[in-house]
Amino acid sequence: MVQRLFFWLLSLLLALPVRAEVVDIDNAELARLAGAGVPVIDIRTAGEWKQTGILPGSRLLTFFDEHGRADPPAWLQQVQAVAGPDQPVIVICRSGNRTRAASQFLSQQAGYRKVYNAREGIRSWIGEGRMLTPVPGALATCPSGARC
């Protein structure tokens, strides 16, 4: 009887979807992970990218538009072109507030196992004098709200 109960509980646990906790990281860890090849997804708007620049090599995938609206399924399709659920990703925004929602979505809804949240955002990165790069030319000329 105990053995049957054990195997029943084990099969129940194995059937549950695997979800990861979002891992908050600081700038040093962000630099280390990005340097190791973990993709950085910058969820800010095009205007924000142009204003500050971006982390070198980051993927520019706006999560919330200028009006605070989001389309998580469409955004997820873009993320999946960068990394699948079994691959780690780093998510960054201006201050770390928007990335919390995007990171939770990836972890809890989309099944991503390793999601790193740049907890203090690009403002902190800039405040530490870390390297940024200008937005690629095609994106710098996109009309407001357009996805190029």
N, CA, C and O of each residue as an XYZ file, in Angstrom:
592
protein
N       0.817     -1.195      0.000
C       0.000      0.000      0.000
C       0.863      1.262      0.000
O       0.607      2.177     -0.782
N       1.877      1.325      0.862
C       2.753      2.489      0.934
C       3.512      2.645     -0.385
O       3.699      3.756     -0.881
N       3.941      1.523     -0.936
C       4.678      1.578     -2.190
C       3.793      2.114     -3.315
O       4.257      2.908     -4.133
N       2.537      1.698     -3.370
C       1.611      2.195     -4.385
C       1.382      3.689     -4.228
O       1.344      4.425     -5.214
N       1.231      4.130     -2.993
C       1.041      5.551     -2.726
C       2.272      6.341     -3.154
O       2.148      7.416     -3.742
N       3.447      5.817     -2.865
C       4.689      6.475     -3.274
C       4.741      6.636     -4.793
O       5.027      7.726     -5.291
N       4.466      5.558     -5.534
C       4.530      5.640     -6.990
C       3.442      6.545     -7.558
O       3.662      7.213     -8.568
N       2.294      6.577     -6.936
C       1.230      7.487     -7.368
C       1.670      8.940     -7.172
O       1.485      9.766     -8.066
N       2.254      9.261     -5.999
C       2.739     10.620     -5.749
C       3.880     10.984     -6.697
O       3.940     12.109     -7.193
N       4.769     10.050     -6.945
C       5.871     10.295     -7.861
C       5.356     10.577     -9.264
O       5.835     11.505     -9.916
N       4.397      9.805     -9.742
C       3.852     10.043    -11.086
C       3.125     11.381    -11.151
O       3.158     12.052    -12.182
N       2.472     11.775    -10.064
C       1.798     13.073    -10.007
C       2.814     14.206    -10.090
O       2.604     15.175    -10.818
N       3.907     14.092     -9.352
C       4.954     15.119     -9.387
C       5.613     15.211    -10.751
O       5.912     16.312    -11.216
N       5.843     14.095    -11.394
C       6.468     14.101    -12.713
C       5.553     14.694    -13.775
O       6.032     15.191    -14.795
N       4.253     14.648    -13.552
C       3.297     15.191    -14.513
C       3.151     16.710    -14.398
O       2.630     17.349    -15.312
N       3.605     17.292    -13.287
C       3.484     18.738    -13.109
C       4.449     19.464    -14.034
O       5.569     19.001    -14.249
N       4.019     20.609    -14.590
C       4.946     21.360    -15.433
C       6.108     21.899    -14.605
O       5.953     22.267    -13.441
N       7.270     21.933    -15.242
C       8.459     22.450    -14.580
C       8.429     23.968    -14.682
O       8.309     24.518    -15.777
N       8.538     24.641    -13.548
C       8.575     26.093    -13.529
C       9.761     26.537    -12.710
O      10.129     25.909    -11.717
N      10.339     27.610    -13.137
C      11.480     28.134    -12.411
C      11.092     29.407    -11.690
O      10.176     30.124    -12.093
N      11.785     29.656    -10.657
C      11.663     30.947    -10.003
C      12.467     31.939    -10.820
O      13.475     31.587    -11.433
N      12.022     33.158    -10.821
C      12.783     34.214    -11.470
C      13.946     34.565    -10.549
O      13.761     34.734     -9.344
N      15.136     34.673    -11.114
C      16.332     34.983    -10.340
C      16.686     36.452    -10.556
O      17.029     36.858    -11.667
N      16.603     37.243     -9.495
C      17.008     38.644     -9.571
C      18.529     38.710     -9.588
O      19.201     38.065     -8.784
N      19.064     39.504    -10.523
C      20.514     39.630    -10.620
C      20.927     41.096    -10.580
O      20.154     41.986    -10.935
N      22.163     41.329    -10.142
C      22.725     42.675    -10.139
C      23.532     42.869    -11.422
O      23.604     41.971    -12.261
N      24.130     44.037    -11.564
C      24.860     44.355    -12.788
C      26.084     43.483    -13.002
O      26.400     43.141    -14.142
N      26.773     43.120    -11.945
C      27.943     42.257    -12.092
C      27.540     40.902    -12.653
O      28.202     40.370    -13.545
N      26.468     40.352    -12.138
C      25.988     39.056    -12.634
C      25.427     39.196    -14.047
O      25.603     38.298    -14.870
N      24.766     40.293    -14.335
C      24.269     40.563    -15.685
C      25.434     40.567    -16.669
O      25.361     39.927    -17.717
N      26.495     41.276    -16.342
C      27.666     41.339    -17.222
C      28.287     39.951    -17.402
O      28.676     39.575    -18.508
N      28.376     39.199    -16.307
C      28.967     37.861    -16.380
C      28.139     36.930    -17.267
O      28.682     36.236    -18.128
N      26.828     36.920    -17.050
C      25.951     36.032    -17.819
C      25.900     36.427    -19.290
O      25.971     35.570    -20.170
N      25.776     37.730    -19.555
C      25.744     38.198    -20.942
C      27.065     37.855    -21.635
O      27.070     37.450    -22.797
N      28.171     38.016    -20.930
C      29.478     37.662    -21.479
C      29.617     36.176    -21.770
O      30.384     35.769    -22.643
N      28.863     35.370    -21.025
C      28.878     33.924    -21.237
C      27.908     33.489    -22.337
O      27.801     32.301    -22.642
N      27.200     34.459    -22.932
C      26.317     34.138    -24.050
C      24.843     34.024    -23.732
O      24.058     33.680    -24.615
N      24.436     34.301    -22.500
C      23.007     34.267    -22.179
C      22.356     35.482    -22.844
O      22.804     36.608    -22.629
N      21.305     35.273    -23.649
C      20.694     36.401    -24.355
C      20.054     37.407    -23.396
O      19.406     37.040    -22.416
N      20.260     38.696    -23.716
C      19.653     39.789    -22.960
C      18.484     40.314    -23.785
O      18.660     40.720    -24.934
N      17.299     40.306    -23.199
C      16.103     40.812    -23.859
C      15.726     42.137    -23.214
O      15.330     42.180    -22.050
N      15.850     43.216    -23.976
C      15.535     44.561    -23.506
C      14.090     44.840    -23.869
O      13.755     44.954    -25.048
N      13.226     44.952    -22.858
C      11.786     45.067    -23.101
C      11.291     46.509    -23.148
O      10.085     46.747    -23.216
N      12.216     47.477    -23.111
C      11.810     48.882    -23.147
C      11.255     49.246    -24.523
O      11.254     48.428    -25.443
N      10.786     50.479    -24.645
C      10.256     50.969    -25.911
C      11.379     51.509    -26.791
O      12.487     51.750    -26.311
N      11.096     51.695    -28.063
C      12.088     52.213    -29.005
C      12.609     53.583    -28.562
O      13.801     53.863    -28.689
N      11.739     54.418    -28.055
C      12.171     55.727    -27.572
C      13.175     55.623    -26.438
O      14.130     56.396    -26.377
N      12.963     54.672    -25.542
C      13.893     54.466    -24.429
C      15.236     53.939    -24.928
O      16.289     54.341    -24.432
N      15.199     53.048    -25.900
C      16.452     52.524    -26.456
C      17.265     53.652    -27.070
O      18.474     53.754    -26.862
N      16.567     54.511    -27.842
C      17.264     55.622    -28.503
C      17.816     56.611    -27.485
O      18.896     57.171    -27.678
N      17.080     56.824    -26.411
C      17.485     57.804    -25.401
C      18.775     57.399    -24.689
O      19.651     58.238    -24.478
N      18.902     56.136    -24.318
C      20.032     55.710    -23.492
C      21.060     54.857    -24.210
O      22.214     54.792    -23.786
N      20.665     54.208    -25.282
C      21.482     53.163    -25.868
C      21.091     51.835    -25.237
O      20.190     51.774    -24.401
N      21.766     50.790    -25.638
C      21.414     49.439    -25.198
C      22.667     48.666    -24.796
O      23.781     49.057    -25.143
N      22.484     47.581    -24.074
C      23.599     46.688    -23.787
C      24.029     46.048    -25.101
O      23.182     45.627    -25.888
N      25.319     45.971    -25.343
C      25.783     45.363    -26.593
C      25.206     43.958    -26.773
O      25.250     43.130    -25.863
N      24.662     43.709    -27.974
C      24.142     42.387    -28.302
C      22.753     42.083    -27.779
O      22.232     40.994    -28.023
N      22.138     43.018    -27.062
C      20.816     42.712    -26.514
C      19.769     42.661    -27.621
O      19.912     43.293    -28.668
N      18.719     41.897    -27.363
C      17.592     41.760    -28.284
C      16.529     42.749    -27.843
O      16.194     42.811    -26.660
N      15.999     43.514    -28.765
C      15.069     44.592    -28.463
C      13.644     44.128    -28.743
O      13.186     44.136    -29.886
N      12.952     43.723    -27.677
C      11.599     43.172    -27.788
C      10.687     43.861    -26.777
O      10.584     43.420    -25.632
N      10.037     44.922    -27.187
C       9.170     45.689    -26.299
C       8.064     44.804    -25.729
O       7.379     44.100    -26.471
N       7.897     44.844    -24.409
C       6.809     44.096    -23.762
C       5.593     44.999    -23.564
O       4.501     44.665    -24.023
N       5.764     46.132    -22.888
C       4.695     47.118    -22.716
C       4.949     48.265    -23.680
O       6.066     48.779    -23.750
N       3.901     48.682    -24.442
C       4.096     49.818    -25.333
C       4.035     51.129    -24.549
O       3.936     51.118    -23.323
N       4.094     52.251    -25.255
C       4.116     53.565    -24.613
C       2.866     53.851    -23.780
O       2.875     54.729    -22.917
N       1.790     53.102    -24.044
C       0.531     53.287    -23.320
C       0.320     52.234    -22.235
O      -0.752     52.159    -21.634
N       1.344     51.426    -21.989
C       1.257     50.412    -20.942
C       0.550     49.139    -21.368
O       0.253     48.285    -20.532
N       0.279     49.000    -22.655
C      -0.395     47.790    -23.143
C       0.631     46.729    -23.510
O       1.734     47.033    -23.965
N       0.244     45.487    -23.302
C       1.118     44.362    -23.636
C       0.340     43.321    -24.421
O      -0.875     43.192    -24.269
N       1.044     42.585    -25.256
C       0.479     41.458    -25.995
C       1.400     40.265    -25.726
O       2.225     39.914    -26.569
N       1.256     39.637    -24.540
C       2.184     38.560    -24.172
C       2.323     37.430    -25.189
O       3.446     36.980    -25.416
N       1.238     36.939    -25.823
C       1.437     35.858    -26.799
C       2.316     36.278    -27.985
O       3.169     35.508    -28.424
N       2.110     37.493    -28.501
C       2.933     37.974    -29.618
C       4.377     38.168    -29.166
O       5.312     37.825    -29.890
N       4.554     38.719    -27.965
C       5.891     38.921    -27.429
C       6.604     37.576    -27.240
O       7.791     37.446    -27.538
N       5.873     36.593    -26.748
C       6.455     35.270    -26.525
C       6.975     34.671    -27.826
O       8.028     34.034    -27.827
N       6.266     34.860    -28.924
C       6.750     34.354    -30.211
C       8.106     34.968    -30.559
O       8.982     34.282    -31.086
N       8.278     36.250    -30.267
C       9.556     36.909    -30.527
C      10.646     36.355    -29.610
O      11.775     36.130    -30.048
N      10.311     36.141    -28.356
C      11.284     35.596    -27.406
C      11.706     34.195    -27.830
O      12.886     33.851    -27.754
N      10.755     33.394    -28.271
C      11.065     32.021    -28.674
C      12.021     31.974    -29.858
O      12.728     30.982    -30.040
N      12.054     33.035    -30.668
C      13.026     33.108    -31.762
C      14.436     33.375    -31.228
O      15.424     33.120    -31.917
N      14.524     33.890    -29.999
C      15.813     34.179    -29.360
C      16.282     32.996    -28.527
O      17.447     32.606    -28.600
N      15.381     32.426    -27.738
C      15.726     31.313    -26.843
C      14.478     30.508    -26.524
O      13.391     31.061    -26.357
N      14.646     29.212    -26.441
C      13.544     28.338    -26.074
C      13.415     28.211    -24.573
O      14.273     28.694    -23.835
N      12.352     27.565    -24.108
C      12.100     27.427    -22.670
C      13.200     26.721    -21.893
O      13.317     26.914    -20.683
N      14.001     25.916    -22.555
C      15.092     25.206    -21.866
C      16.382     26.021    -21.824
O      17.380     25.579    -21.255
N      16.362     27.207    -22.425
C      17.555     28.050    -22.458
C      17.367     29.238    -21.512
O      16.258     29.758    -21.389
N      18.429     29.667    -20.850
C      18.303     30.822    -19.953
C      18.167     32.122    -20.739
O      18.676     32.240    -21.854
N      17.477     33.093    -20.151
C      17.357     34.430    -20.730
C      17.476     35.461    -19.615
O      17.166     35.190    -18.455
N      17.936     36.658    -20.001
C      18.001     37.800    -19.095
C      17.004     38.821    -19.609
O      16.939     39.075    -20.812
N      16.221     39.412    -18.702
C      15.246     40.422    -19.088
C      15.606     41.726    -18.381
O      15.853     41.744    -17.175
N      15.634     42.833    -19.158
C      15.991     44.133    -18.600
C      15.026     45.204    -19.103
O      14.532     45.134    -20.229
N      14.766     46.201    -18.245
C      13.986     47.379    -18.612
C      14.687     48.609    -18.042
O      15.890     48.564    -17.787
N      13.971     49.686    -17.841
C      14.588     50.918    -17.342
C      14.970     50.806    -15.878
O      16.096     51.134    -15.504
N      14.035     50.342    -15.033
C      14.290     50.345    -13.590
C      14.103     48.992    -12.915
O      14.371     48.860    -11.721
N      13.657     48.005    -13.642
C      13.422     46.689    -13.055
C      11.964     46.401    -12.753
O      11.627     45.277    -12.378
N      11.091     47.386    -12.906
C       9.671     47.170    -12.598
C       8.956     46.360    -13.676
O       8.262     45.395    -13.356
N       9.109     46.726    -14.923
C       8.429     46.006    -16.003
C       8.982     44.604    -16.187
O       8.250     43.692    -16.570
N      10.262     44.426    -15.918
C      10.838     43.095    -16.101
C      10.257     42.082    -15.126
O      10.234     40.886    -15.418
N       9.798     42.536    -13.997
C       9.181     41.607    -13.046
C       7.996     40.903    -13.711
O       7.887     39.679    -13.637
N       7.108     41.662    -14.360
C       5.936     41.070    -15.024
C       6.355     40.171    -16.188
O       5.839     39.064    -16.338
N       7.285     40.649    -17.006
C       7.736     39.859    -18.158
C       8.440     38.580    -17.708
O       8.229     37.517    -18.291
N       9.265     38.679    -16.685
C       9.981     37.509    -16.177
C       9.025     36.487    -15.586
O       9.173     35.287    -15.816
N       8.051     36.955    -14.830
C       7.052     36.050    -14.252
C       6.253     35.366    -15.353
O       5.956     34.175    -15.261
N       5.906     36.114    -16.389
C       5.177     35.527    -17.518
C       5.999     34.401    -18.146
O       5.482     33.308    -18.379
N       7.269     34.665    -18.417
C       8.117     33.636    -19.026
C       8.233     32.406    -18.138
O       8.166     31.277    -18.624
N       8.405     32.618    -16.860
C       8.602     31.520    -15.927
C       7.316     30.751    -15.649
O       7.289     29.524    -15.739
N       6.269     31.463    -15.316
C       5.052     30.809    -14.839
C       4.073     30.425    -15.942
O       3.350     29.438    -15.805
N       4.037     31.179    -17.019
C       3.063     30.900    -18.071
C       3.690     30.196    -19.279
O       3.075     29.316    -19.880
N       4.909     30.588    -19.624
C       5.525     30.067    -20.843
C       6.486     28.909    -20.575
O       7.009     28.319    -21.520
N       6.727     28.575    -19.314
C       7.531     27.414    -18.981
C       9.033     27.583    -19.092
O       9.759     26.592    -19.158
N       9.515     28.819    -19.113
C      10.965     29.030    -19.159
C      11.557     28.636    -17.809
O      11.062     29.038    -16.757
N      12.610     27.853    -17.860
C      13.176     27.301    -16.631
C      14.160     28.223    -15.938
O      14.296     28.165    -14.716
N      14.849     29.073    -16.685
C      15.867     29.935    -16.093
C      15.681     31.337    -16.647
O      16.070     31.626    -17.778
N      15.084     32.204    -15.840
C      14.839     33.587    -16.236
C      15.546     34.495    -15.238
O      15.287     34.444    -14.035
N      16.437     35.321    -15.757
C      17.159     36.270    -14.918
C      16.533     37.649    -15.087
O      16.348     38.126    -16.207
N      16.215     38.275    -13.977
C      15.632     39.604    -13.969
C      16.707     40.609    -13.541
O      17.211     40.554    -12.419
N      17.051     41.527    -14.453
C      18.009     42.594    -14.108
C      17.265     43.551    -13.190
O      16.602     44.480    -13.651
N      17.380     43.322    -11.906
C      16.494     43.919    -10.914
C      16.537     45.441    -10.827
O      15.565     46.046    -10.375
N      17.618     46.076    -11.239
C      17.684     47.542    -11.149
C      17.676     48.210    -12.510
O      17.754     49.436    -12.592
N      17.586     47.443    -13.569
C      17.420     47.970    -14.907
C      18.604     48.739    -15.473
O      19.694     48.781    -14.903
N      18.333     49.343    -16.624
C      19.371     50.050    -17.364
C      19.847     51.303    -16.626
O      20.997     51.714    -16.786
N      18.971     51.914    -15.817
C      19.394     53.103    -15.053
C      20.579     52.776    -14.151
O      21.532     53.551    -14.070
N      20.524     51.656    -13.487
C      21.609     51.242    -12.615
C      22.861     50.919    -13.422
O      23.975     51.257    -13.020
N      22.667     50.265    -14.558
C      23.785     49.926    -15.443
C      24.508     51.209    -15.854
O      25.736     51.278    -15.812
N      23.743     52.216    -16.250
C      24.305     53.513    -16.639
C      24.972     54.176    -15.438
O      26.063     54.735    -15.556
N      24.317     54.111    -14.289
C      24.853     54.719    -13.075
C      26.212     54.176    -12.677
O      27.007     54.873    -12.047
N      26.476     52.942    -13.041
C      27.778     52.333    -12.752
C      28.788     52.584    -13.864
O      29.918     52.102    -13.803
N      28.380     53.337    -14.878
C      29.291     53.664    -15.974
C      29.622     52.492    -16.876
O      30.683     52.462    -17.499
N      28.723     51.530    -16.947
C      28.978     50.347    -17.776
C      28.691     50.646    -19.251
O      27.973     51.589    -19.584
N      29.262     49.830    -20.108
C      29.217     50.070    -21.547
C      27.824     49.914    -22.143
O      27.089     48.980    -21.822
N      27.483     50.853    -23.016
C      26.264     50.808    -23.821
C      26.656     51.018    -25.274
O      27.749     51.497    -25.578
N      25.759     50.656    -26.149
C      25.976     50.860    -27.572
C      24.757     51.578    -28.144
O      23.654     51.405    -27.626
N      24.923     52.374    -29.193
C      23.765     53.031    -29.800
C      22.813     51.998    -30.388
O      23.205     50.873    -30.698
N      21.564     52.401    -30.535
C      20.563     51.536    -31.148
C      20.926     51.360    -32.620
O      21.315     52.328    -33.274
N      20.805     50.141    -33.155
C      21.084     49.941    -34.573
C      20.279     50.909    -35.440
O      19.140     51.237    -35.108
N      20.856     51.361    -36.533
C      20.270     52.374    -37.407
C      18.825     52.152    -37.799
O      18.028     53.089    -37.747
N      18.464     50.945    -38.188
C      17.093     50.688    -38.637
C      16.097     50.936    -37.512
O      15.011     51.463    -37.756
N      16.447     50.567    -36.296
C      15.534     50.785    -35.177
C      15.471     52.248    -34.793
O      14.423     52.727    -34.360
N      16.573     52.967    -34.942
C      16.614     54.373    -34.557
C      15.680     55.210    -35.414
O      15.265     56.291    -34.996
N      15.336     54.724    -36.626
C      14.486     55.494    -37.516
C      13.046     54.986    -37.552
O      12.245     55.488    -38.341
N      12.699     54.010    -36.724
C      11.335     53.485    -36.716
C      10.372     54.517    -36.164
O      10.706     55.218    -35.208
N       9.176     54.629    -36.748
C       8.184     55.524    -36.173
C       7.779     55.041    -34.784
O       7.859     53.848    -34.494
N       7.350     55.949    -33.937
C       6.953     55.606    -32.580
C       5.909     54.514    -32.579
O       4.901     54.600    -33.281
N       6.158     53.477    -31.780
C       5.203     52.383    -31.645
C       5.348     51.311    -32.700
O       4.775     50.231    -32.561
N       6.113     51.585    -33.769
C       6.263     50.585    -34.816
C       7.291     49.547    -34.412
O       8.245     49.841    -33.690
N       7.086     48.351    -34.880
C       8.068     47.283    -34.669
C       8.823     47.101    -35.967
O       8.233     46.759    -36.992
N      10.092     47.322    -35.928
C      10.900     47.212    -37.147
C      11.698     45.921    -37.139
O      12.440     45.649    -38.082
